[in-house]
Amino acid sequence: MNPREIAALVCKTLDDKRAQDIRVLEVGDLTVLADFFVLATATSGTHMKTLAGECEMKLKEKGIVPHHVEGHRSGNWILLDLGAVVIHVFLQETRAFYSVERLWADAKTWDLEELIGKGDAV
C-alpha cells in the first residue's frame, strides 16, 4: 500500500470507531518526517486507546506494523509512527493545546470525505 492508501485505511478505521474531527495533513513536501499526518480526536481515554488499537489491528491485517508507538500510558495523546504515515489520536483538550494543524499550516489538508470518499480505503 502506498502512503495515501494507508492514510485512507486509517481514516476509515477511525471513522468506523467514531473518532471526531478526522484530518489528514500532507506534509511530505515540508518535512522528511512523514508524507501524511492523520489526526483524530477521541471522547475519552478509553476511546483513544480503542481507536489506536483498532488502527494497529487493521494495519497488521495488511502486513503493516508501526515502527514506534507512544502515549498509551499518558492518557491524552497516542502516536503511531508508520514511517510515511504518522497517526495522532488526541483527547480534545490536548489537540487544542498542541494545535498540530496550526504548526503545519502550510500542509495540504484532506478531510475524511476527500480521502475515503474516492474509494481509496481497502
N, C-alpha and C positions, 0 to 999 in steps of 0.2 A: 504494500500500500504506500502511496506517496503521502507526503505530509498533509496535504489538503484533505485527502480521503480519511486520514487518521483523525484530523480535526473534526471532520463531519461525523464520523462514527462516535467520537467523544461527545459532540453536541447532541446527537440523537440519544445517546445513553443518558446524559444529564437531563434532557427534556423528558424522557420516559420516567425518570425518577423525581420529576417535579422541581428541578433546580430553577432558581429565579434569575432573571436578568443575564441570560447566557450571551456572551460576546466573544468574538474571535478577533484578535489583533494580528495582522500580518506584519511581522517585524523583520523578516528576512533581509530586507534592503537597509535596515537600520542597525543591525547587530549580528554578530556571529553566534549569539546565544541560542537562537532558535529561528525557525521560519514562522511559527504561529504560537501565540499565547491564547489559551482558552480560559475564559474567566466565567465563573458561575457563583451564585450566592445560595447558601443553604439557610434553612429556617431555624436550625438548632445544631448543636454539636453532634448529636446522633445522626441527623440528616446529612451533615457534612461528611461524616465517616461512611455513611451508606453510599453517598454519591461517589466518593473516591474509590471505595471498594468495588462498586459496580463498574466503574471505568476500568479498573485493573482487571476485573474478570472478563469483560467484553474484549479488551485488548489482548489478554492472554489467549482467548479463543482464536485470535488472528495471528498468534505467534509473536506478539509484541509485549515486551516486559520493560517496565520503567528502569532507567539507569539509576535513578535515585528517587526516593520518596522522603518528604519531610513534613512534620507538623502533626502527625497522628496524636502526639501527646500534648501539643499546645492547646488544642481545643478551639482555635479560631481561624486557622488557615492551613490547608493541606496542599502541598505542591507535589505533583508527579512529573518528573523530568523524563521525557521520552526521547530526548535528543532534539529532533527537529520540531517537536511539539511539546510545550510545557503547559500543564493543566494547573490552574489555580482555583481551589474551591474555598470560598471565604464565608464567614458569618457577615451579616450586613454591616455592622459597625466597623469591623476590620477592613472590609472592602472600601468603605467610605474613608477610613483613616489613611490607608496606603494609596488610594486613588491611582491604581495602576494605569487606568485609561488616560489620566492626565499626564502621567510620567511618559507615556508612549503616545502622546497626542498626534505625532506625525505618522503613526502607523495607519494603514488602511484597516477599517473596522468592518467586520462581517457580522450580521445578526443571524439568528437561528434560521430564519426562512431563506436567506440568501445561500446559506451553506448546505442545509439538508433538503431544502425545497427543490433542488435541482437533481435529486436522486443520487447524490454522491455517497451518501452513507451506505455501508454494506452490512 
